[in-house]
Amino acid sequence: MTTRVRINLVSAQELQAVPGLTAQQADAIVKHRVQHGPITDARQLAEVLGNSAVVASIASVADFTPADSTAPEAPGA
């Protein structure tokens, strides 16, 4: 069973643990969440990262469920 990664909840450090994501891409995801809200799907993630190949490689583990607005660990979500 593969562990899913909640793209809209985890920190940049946790995102870096996803195979295929660089530190710069993890930072871009977090920055996007802070400025624009949750990432809704793989297409939007590809726009944020500027690289659909990366998204294809992590699609099997990505979970785009928005973070609860009351969750204290949900920066920018």
Secondary structure, DSSP 4 states (H G I P E B T S, - for coil): -PPPEETTTS-HHHHHTSTT--HHHHHHHHHHHHHH----SHHHHHHHHT-HHHHHHHTTTEE-PPPPTT-TT-TT-
